[in-house]
Amino acid sequence: MYGQLDSTAAEMYRQRGFTAPLDALSAAEIRDVAARVRSVMTVEGPAPPPTAAEADGRLSSELSKEGARSIVPYVECRHLDSAVMLKLCLTSAIVDAARTLYGPDLILWRSTLIDKFPGGPEFRWHQDFGGVYRRGSEYGLEPPTFFTVYLAIDDAKREHGCLEFIAGVRAILPTVPASEGRNATLLTDPSHVDPANSVHMELNAGQFTIFTDRALHYSARNHSSTHRLVFVMRLTFPMVKVRSHFPGHRCVLLCGDDRVGVNNCVPAERLIAELRARDAVTRLPSRGAARNPAV
Ligand SMILES: O=C(O)CCC(=O)C(=O)O
């Protein structure tokens, strides 16, 4: 065992599919981090905007303002170009909890910032397993297995549309497309969902939960007047072949060893060093204004 999860809590995770709220950063630390993360989100990262066909029906496109440029370059896989984001993934409480549940060798497949603005949308009941890709490209992983670390950058309480779970779902449930869109996200068939006993995962800023890829989850509309920014990390194992979802994507070895070598995988410490070296160069006065000085 490392850190906050003892064997009872780890067993509870296996039964329910999600952990209780866990502490990653103090209130003061997360305030500082939140400002830095918002600065990261003002510039584009490595993921290109999806084409109209790719975005058609995706739940993520509901978070883009009508007619505005896609949010994808601002929110997707920013750990690949921002030391701030990569360091967040390496927060010791997060790595310790993940290692307690899944052992020493872990890779980060992708990450996403989800800014549910005031009035922002509900995400209807779904499982991440098989549900995050359109029909015909159901999964990005072979074999298909991953888990999610979900870190609240802002408070994520009921009024903000926090996550809700139904405990103990291990089956892969039938799905229905979220809309008529060509690339519609697959949601769980509502006839297989009984939300009567759902558990609200209320998180203070700086807390996180871990959930499995079959955990059945939902989040309501943000009824508050404040943003609910969260950072979502998808982790898997070195033996899982990851399908890169944009050119230049690579996996990051968060901890342990990659003894399998099926992925283009960079150790986290090496990537941090690369990003810091890049930031040092972009800060040199003789090179003109930094493109991305705050991140
Ligand atoms: O943040 C939310 O409200 C939904 C996130 C979600 O469904 C996920 O991370 O799988």
Ligand as a Chemical Component Dictionary entry (heavy atoms), coordinates in Angstrom:
data_LIG
# 
_chem_comp.id                   LIG 
_chem_comp.type                 NON-POLYMER 
_chem_comp.pdbx_formal_charge   0 
_chem_comp.three_letter_code    LIG 
# 
loop_
_chem_comp_atom.comp_id 
_chem_comp_atom.atom_id 
_chem_comp_atom.alt_atom_id 
_chem_comp_atom.type_symbol 
_chem_comp_atom.charge 
_chem_comp_atom.model_Cartn_x 
_chem_comp_atom.model_Cartn_y 
_chem_comp_atom.model_Cartn_z 
_chem_comp_atom.pdbx_ordinal 
LIG O1 O1 O 0 -16.752 15.658 -15.852 1  
LIG C1 C1 C 0 -17.848 15.214 -16.171 2  
LIG O2 O2 O 0 -18.882 15.789 -15.837 3  
LIG C2 C2 C 0 -17.980 13.936 -16.964 4  
LIG C3 C3 C 0 -16.657 13.260 -17.156 5  
LIG C4 C4 C 0 -16.740 11.871 -17.686 6  
LIG O3 O3 O 0 -17.775 11.384 -18.049 7  
LIG C5 C5 C 0 -15.498 11.112 -17.770 8  
LIG O4 O4 O 0 -14.441 11.647 -17.405 9  
LIG O5 O5 O 0 -15.549 9.934  -18.188 10 
# 
loop_
_chem_comp_bond.comp_id 
_chem_comp_bond.atom_id_1 
_chem_comp_bond.atom_id_2 
_chem_comp_bond.value_order 
_chem_comp_bond.pdbx_ordinal 
LIG O1 C1 DOUB 1 
LIG C1 O2 SING 2 
LIG C1 C2 SING 3 
LIG C2 C3 SING 4 
LIG C3 C4 SING 5 
LIG C4 O3 DOUB 6 
LIG C4 C5 SING 7 
LIG C5 O4 DOUB 8 
LIG C5 O5 SING 9 
# 
